[in-house]
């Protein structure tokens, strides 16, 4: 199985900050990488698919990129509603494994 | 609008089986995959498998092989997840989720989740 390692596991930031979350794949996954946002008690929400394609309705402050097997989710200017847990997921081969999550908290 | 409505919470004893349903509406049922993903309390997301509602083909995560079954009923646009030989570690919220054929890993709609509690 492909392992996805996310960092950091938690992050404190303030509204207006620029934040980056990284996900490293244990092998090449091409650009088959998704990012989800999850708030407590809710189902996850797709933010970005195929590394950098923004899901419909997702604000443009969210963006994704890659360098080799390292993938990055960037939030350009944090808004209060962005405080949540973020997960990456590889879509290259089954099982479509997730990273362990990054909890973004208010500083 | 697209909806995935799951069955209600379950409490099961160790060794028992559970069957969770996921009823789809608002789109063509046979034109999208359904994945199942679970989340233990306070933990991350775990991918369980995927079913193609059109032909019924499935692909299960190795972790669940032999214990999991995903089926569908096209007459009611419902997908089912059955997990057998339950143990306490199976206590989790189970989500069904829709993914397009063009990008089968990218879930665009999720069910509300079904809490399965395994306890003696």
HADDOCK unambig.tbl for C-alpha pairs under 7 A between the chains (distance, minus, plus):
assign (segid A and resid 34 and name CA) (segid B and resid 106 and name CA) 6.54 0.50 0.50
assign (segid A and resid 43 and name CA) (segid B and resid 110 and name CA) 6.42 0.50 0.50
assign (segid A and resid 43 and name CA) (segid B and resid 112 and name CA) 6.31 0.50 0.50
assign (segid A and resid 46 and name CA) (segid B and resid 107 and name CA) 6.57 0.50 0.50
assign (segid A and resid 46 and name CA) (segid B and resid 108 and name CA) 5.98 0.50 0.50
assign (segid A and resid 49 and name CA) (segid B and resid 106 and name CA) 6.31 0.50 0.50
assign (segid A and resid 91 and name CA) (segid B and resid 105 and name CA) 4.97 0.50 0.50
assign (segid A and resid 95 and name CA) (segid B and resid 47 and name CA) 6.52 0.50 0.50
assign (segid A and resid 95 and name CA) (segid B and resid 61 and name CA) 5.30 0.50 0.50
assign (segid A and resid 96 and name CA) (segid B and resid 47 and name CA) 6.15 0.50 0.50
assign (segid A and resid 96 and name CA) (segid B and resid 105 and name CA) 6.69 0.50 0.50
assign (segid A and resid 97 and name CA) (segid B and resid 46 and name CA) 6.96 0.50 0.50
assign (segid A and resid 97 and name CA) (segid B and resid 47 and name CA) 6.20 0.50 0.50
assign (segid A and resid 98 and name CA) (segid B and resid 45 and name CA) 6.36 0.50 0.50
assign (segid A and resid 98 and name CA) (segid B and resid 46 and name CA) 6.77 0.50 0.50
assign (segid A and resid 100 and name CA) (segid B and resid 44 and name CA) 5.60 0.50 0.50
assign (segid A and resid 101 and name CA) (segid B and resid 44 and name CA) 6.37 0.50 0.50
